[in-house]
Structures are given as structure tokens and as C-alpha cells.
Amino acid sequence: MKEFEFVGPPAEDGAADLSTACGRQLKPVIHAIVQSAVAAGWREEDVLLCLVDLAWEMYEQRRGEAELDP
């Protein structure tokens, strides 16, 4: 798998702009992961749901760590 490097966030601070810019950068990477898993015999829906679960778990873990910081 090729290396992935984020480009900086948009100059505007709007949440929609950030979400769109982040999504635009992540979509090709996620697509490549899903296609690779499908080629290995996984169901696309299962892989996508797993990615959602994993992302949510990472978010919750980070949120929990932030609550512990004074």
C-alpha cells in the first residue's frame, strides 16, 4: 500500500469545509483498503462497517483521553 500524507486543512474554519477536505483526502485511501479486502474475499459492507466501528472506537478513546487531561 502506498504512503499517505495529508495536505493541510482549508483556510476557512467551517466544520463543513474541514469535513469535505478531510473526506476528499481519505476517500481514495479507504476505497483502496476496501477494494483490497474485497479482492481477498471479504464482503464490502462488512469492511465498511468495520472501518466505521474502528473510527468511532478511536474517536471515543481520544475523547476519553482528552477528558482525563486537566
DRENMI-20416 format. One line per field, with one value per residue: residue number from 1; residue in three letters; y, z, x of N, C-alpha, C, O in turn. Coordinates in steps of 0.02 Angstrom, whole numbers. Layout:
resi NUM;...
resn ALA;...
npy Y;...
npz Z;...
npx X;...
capy Y;...
capz Z;...
capx X;...
cpy Y;...
cpz Z;...
cpx X;...
opy Y;...
opz Z;...
opx X;...
***
This chain:
resi 1;2;3;4;5;6;7;8;9;10;11;12;13;14;15;16;17;18;19;20;21;22;23;24;25;26;27;28;29;30;31;32;33;34;35;36;37;38;39;40;41;42;43;44;45;46;47;48;49;50;51;52;53;54;55;56;57;58;59;60;61;62;63;64;65;66;67;68;69;70
resn MET;LYS;GLU;PHE;GLU;PHE;VAL;GLY;PRO;PRO;ALA;GLU;ASP;GLY;ALA;ALA;ASP;LEU;SER;THR;ALA;CYS;GLY;ARG;GLN;LEU;LYS;PRO;VAL;ILE;HIS;ALA;ILE;VAL;GLN;SER;ALA;VAL;ALA;ALA;GLY;TRP;ARG;GLU;GLU;ASP;VAL;LEU;LEU;CYS;LEU;VAL;ASP;LEU;ALA;TRP;GLU;MET;TYR;GLU;GLN;ARG;ARG;GLY;GLU;ALA;GLU;LEU;ASP;PRO
npy -59;111;256;376;545;683;836;1004;1079;1166;1346;1411;1401;1327;1191;1109;1132;1080;946;909;928;838;718;710;685;565;474;407;326;246;183;107;20;-49;-109;-193;-280;-338;-403;-501;-580;-533;-462;-313;-229;-273;-236;-96;-65;-110;-19;98;66;52;181;253;197;239;376;386;337;435;545;507;510;646;697;658;737;880
npz 0;-38;30;134;143;224;162;214;317;257;233;287;436;446;493;397;286;332;351;220;153;224;200;61;49;118;56;-64;-4;86;-6;-76;26;52;-74;-83;23;-21;-134;-70;-25;70;121;52;124;256;279;265;372;478;469;504;636;693;674;755;879;896;902;1019;1112;1104;1145;1276;1329;1317;1410;1527;1535;1620
npx 43;25;110;29;-8;-68;-136;-130;-262;-411;-412;-522;-620;-735;-838;-898;-817;-696;-733;-766;-644;-561;-629;-616;-481;-467;-553;-499;-401;-474;-556;-461;-419;-538;-562;-451;-477;-597;-551;-480;-579;-669;-827;-890;-978;-958;-825;-831;-918;-839;-733;-801;-838;-710;-657;-747;-720;-587;-609;-688;-596;-496;-571;-598;-470;-444;-532;-473;-361;-303
capy 0;171;301;426;607;733;905;1046;1094;1227;1408;1426;1360;1295;1118;1077;1135;1032;879;897;921;776;664;707;655;497;429;361;278;199;144;58;-30;-90;-150;-244;-329;-373;-449;-557;-620;-501;-426;-240;-199;-290;-196;-27;-61;-117;45;145;46;68;254;275;175;284;440;379;331;502;587;487;534;718;711;646;791;940
capz 0;-43;87;133;177;223;144;268;317;220;270;324;496;447;503;334;244;359;338;148;136;253;163;-6;54;145;14;-105;39;109;-65;-89;80;41;-134;-66;65;-64;-176;-27;-8;119;94;54;179;319;285;278;441;522;468;544;706;714;679;813;938;902;923;1089;1151;1106;1186;1345;1348;1324;1472;1582;1537;1656
capx 0;66;111;-23;12;-121;-123;-156;-334;-429;-401;-583;-628;-801;-838;-915;-758;-648;-758;-761;-572;-537;-660;-587;-415;-472;-593;-459;-366;-525;-576;-407;-422;-598;-552;-403;-512;-645;-511;-459;-637;-713;-886;-880;-1017;-926;-764;-851;-943;-781;-698;-841;-830;-642;-651;-785;-682;-530;-637;-707;-535;-465;-614;-587;-404;-448;-568;-427;-312;-329
cpy 62;214;355;487;658;800;946;1060;1157;1289;1427;1378;1324;1220;1081;1077;1085;961;862;886;856;716;655;673;582;449;383;307;225;154;89;3;-78;-136;-207;-300;-370;-423;-510;-598;-591;-470;-352;-209;-212;-247;-124;-18;-67;-52;98;130;65;143;280;257;221;353;438;374;399;549;571;511;610;737;701;701;851;1001
cpz 0;20;79;172;168;199;199;261;277;265;312;383;498;451;437;287;267;343;264;129;163;214;94;-4;76;97;-30;-64;63;52;-79;-37;67;-20;-122;-24;24;-108;-136;-3;45;84;104;114;247;331;301;349;492;526;509;618;733;722;741;878;949;926;998;1134;1158;1151;1260;1371;1359;1389;1533;1589;1574;1613
cpx 45;60;58;0;-43;-94;-156;-231;-349;-421;-462;-589;-695;-796;-853;-855;-705;-669;-750;-688;-544;-565;-631;-519;-419;-507;-550;-423;-415;-547;-524;-408;-480;-589;-502;-436;-561;-608;-487;-518;-684;-773;-875;-916;-985;-864;-782;-877;-887;-742;-735;-833;-761;-632;-687;-748;-622;-552;-654;-646;-501;-506;-604;-520;-406;-484;-523;-375;-341;-330
opy 63;209;378;480;676;818;924;1055;1197;1284;1455;1322;1292;1188;1029;1027;1051;920;806;840;822;670;598;636;541;389;323;250;165;94;32;-56;-138;-195;-262;-359;-431;-479;-563;-646;-623;-453;-330;-166;-168;-224;-93;31;-34;-32;137;175;90;165;324;296;239;384;484;404;417;588;616;531;636;787;732;711;871;1054
opz 34;58;23;228;113;213;229;207;265;326;366;380;549;418;424;253;226;322;247;91;127;198;70;-50;55;98;-32;-86;61;61;-93;-54;71;-17;-147;-35;34;-118;-164;35;62;25;157;148;290;387;345;383;543;579;546;658;788;771;776;925;1006;967;1035;1188;1213;1189;1302;1429;1405;1420;1585;1643;1560;1636
opx 97;12;45;25;-62;-37;-205;-259;-304;-423;-456;-564;-710;-755;-823;-842;-674;-628;-730;-673;-507;-528;-621;-501;-378;-492;-565;-417;-400;-557;-542;-399;-473;-606;-511;-423;-566;-631;-476;-509;-734;-770;-854;-888;-984;-852;-751;-860;-887;-720;-704;-821;-754;-602;-662;-745;-607;-518;-636;-645;-479;-477;-602;-515;-374;-467;-534;-348;-398;-350
***
